[in-house]
Amino acid sequence: LRLKWLKWLGSISYGVYLFHYPIYEIIIRAKYRGLVVFTVGTVATLALSATSYYLMERPILALKKRYKTE
């Protein structure tokens, strides 16, 4: 993967999978349609996924490596 943004997207992909549905559901239930749903949903999903990755996943993975038992 030479494209850095694609590699980054892969690193936050679990968060994207986890958060996209509730975010889009909230936006649709708020009666928004079309391009607004796509734009706001995508930006919110990426922002929440990145935040989750950097504030939760990475520190937990670091702890996992630190206390790895063999």
N, C-alpha and C positions, 0 to 999 in steps of 0.2 A: 504494500500500500504506500504509494508515493505521495498521495494527496493527504496532507495533514488533517484537513477538516473531516475527511472520511475516516481516518484513524480515530480522531476525537469522537466522531459520531458512534463508532464501534465501541468505544470505551464507556459511553453513557447509554448504550442501547438497552440495557436492562431497565434503566429508569424510564426511557422512552416507552418501552413495552408496558411498564407498570402504571405510568401516569397518564398516558394519552387518552384512554377511554374515559376516566372520570372527568378530566378537563374538558374534553369535547362534549360530554353529556351535560355538564354545568352550563357551558356556553349555549348549547342548543335549547336547553330548558329555559334559558334567559331570553328566548325568542329571537336570537340572532340567526341570520341565514347567510348562505353563500360565501363570498370571499372573506367576510368578517370572521366567520367561523374558522375557515382555513388559516387565515393569518394569525389571529389571536390564539387559536388552538396550537398552532405550530410553535409560535414564540413562547407561549406559556409552558408547553411541554418540554421544549429544549432548555428553558431557564430552570424549571423545577428539576429536571433530570440532571443537569450539570451541577446544580446546588447539592442535590442528594449525593451525587458521585463524589464531589470534593469534600463535603462535610461529614458524610457518613461512610460510604463504601471504602474510600481510600484509607481513612484511619483504622477501620475495622480490619481491612486486609493487612495493614502494617502490623497491627497487634497479632494477627494470625501468624504472620511470618516470625514475629519476635518470640512467640511462645509455642512455636511448633515443636511437637514431641516426636521423637523418632524411635 
